[in-house]
């Protein structure tokens, strides 16, 4: 096995076909590792100081691409901005990230990536690989590095929680697995909404319909967030552009499931989701606040589950975060994990100390602060990690 580094956009774009072949076959595959998603993310969010560090593993004899570590370096390398190595696509609601590895060469490819990671440690001060599934072999390899003594301090912990609904073969069987109370609520809310007008589910199936549909959806999302946080909320132009690029790509790939709940033709709720293998991945949803008394968010999810069942999906991932409305549908939580390593450079050691203090403060706030204080701090500082899950 030989490892070569891709550090330019041109080189990354040239890997598209080989990259997506690995997405299809890798055990730890994810919709958020599809080349088109990461391309949209990079073009929208990479800063001037960010550098791709994509480690590609090729079979030395055939030249076939058998492994990819989709990483990048963020930061200028100063004491205040240490160089962080992490997954491309981190944050922005990604539920699972990882390496992409051909199962036929998994052990050799992962060993090659581990060796490359250790040999490149002068290029970063901190590495933080987040949002890996607990079964990830790369997660195991990273955790083992903590005992080898070649790097600085390691931390291994939980990254994000993603509730998952296990789907039944039919909608009626799915309802039967719920409590009688929840089953009655779902049916009653549908009937009550139907009494307000003709209820429909509008699926966005054409690329030419995406601009208006996305504008309507993001406007609905902004209004909902403004109501929640009691101050104006605006989606950035670069996020809107990224989501449009990703939507166009997933629509072309046949993976996009972007739908609106309508009453008499009026769009009152939406869900943006993507299918990956036999799982539906929920990414973004919102509803018109004026329809809140009709529980349209829950009704929208009900239709989304029913559609996923009709498509033969076995599970529905509800996205990042454990909210009350998600717990209505499932208690099954997929916990993603992270590994952070602080290098032996001065910047790495300083970052280790700062992060240790921050973790202590966050744990104390989570334990002792009233919910009202936590909510206020989230609104003013964006510290979503303070939220009690």
Phi, psi and omega in degrees: 000140176230144182249131172232153188258132172255119182230017178231153178298320180300317179294321178296315181297328180290347181268001193309307185294315179295320180301307183291337173295319177291326176302320182291327187254341185294141178297322183263034181295157180204149177297335181274008173249359175300139185306317184295325178294314182291328175296313178297320179296314182296314182295331182270332191234351179291132178271174182299328183270358182280141181228130173297140174222064184272110180272120181249131179254126178238146174295126185296334183268314184264340184079002181292140177284118185240356179198145178220130167253101185279081187244165174209159179252129179242134179113155186267352179091016177268174180296325180277337180229074179297157181282118180255128174257128181203182180289138164299143178087003181296147182073196184055029173088007177296129183271330182211131177229161183179184167282159171249124186222135173293122183303331181289343182230026190301309185298314182292320181294318180293323177295321178296321179291322177297316180297318179297318182299318179290322182287341183262012189293348173283349181271353180218156175259329180219135165244141180221101177259117189241165172066042176260141178293151183298337179270003183295125176292331177293323176300318180295318180296317179296318180297325179293332180298334181297338182260001184275342177080003183272340180245183179275212186291141179247146167228138177235127183200189180273145184255290178221156177253134182231103178297139178233132178263125174276121185269150177263168180297331179227161180297318180296320177294325177297317179295324183292336181280350178272167176293155181300327180293312181292321178299318179294321179297313182300316180292320182293319181295324176296315181296318180296321178293321179295334178287345180273348181158185180284115183269136178215164173240117182260119179262132178273112188241351184238141182299324182292343178271350186295315185304311181291319181298315180293322178298317178296317182294314182290328175295319177296319179295316179300316181295321178294318179292324178297320178293317183296317185261001176060030171202158184302136179235134182226130175286135181290154179297325182289328176291317178300319179294318179298315182294325178293315179299315179295321180297316179298318181293315181291327176296317178295327180278353181079018183257342185286135172229088185246116189223154174241143167270130183235152171230119184053037178085354180273130178284120184240350177198156178216161171218129176255119183216166179221142176268136175222115186057235182257023182235141173262134183247110175283135183240311183214140179210153177195167178216160177291119185300333180293343179259009182304320180301342180267006177056042188292334177297314179292323177295319178300316179296321178302314178295324179295318177297317181297319178294319179297321177297316179299331179277355179087018179287148180263342183208158179228114177274124185273008177088184186287135173104141179253097179259164182299319183293331177288322180292345174296328186261337183199151171249003182275114184247121173271113183264119176273153187238164180219152175232128178240134177234128177260117182294173183275001175293162180298319179296322178294317179295321179294318177298323178300315179295315180300315182293327178296318178295317181296316180298323179295316180296315181298318180296322179292319179296316180300325186277322190247336186284143175297155180302323181297322179293317179299315179300318180295318179294324177296318182294322187269337185238350182073018182278074180298337181292347179284341187296137176283125182268000000 
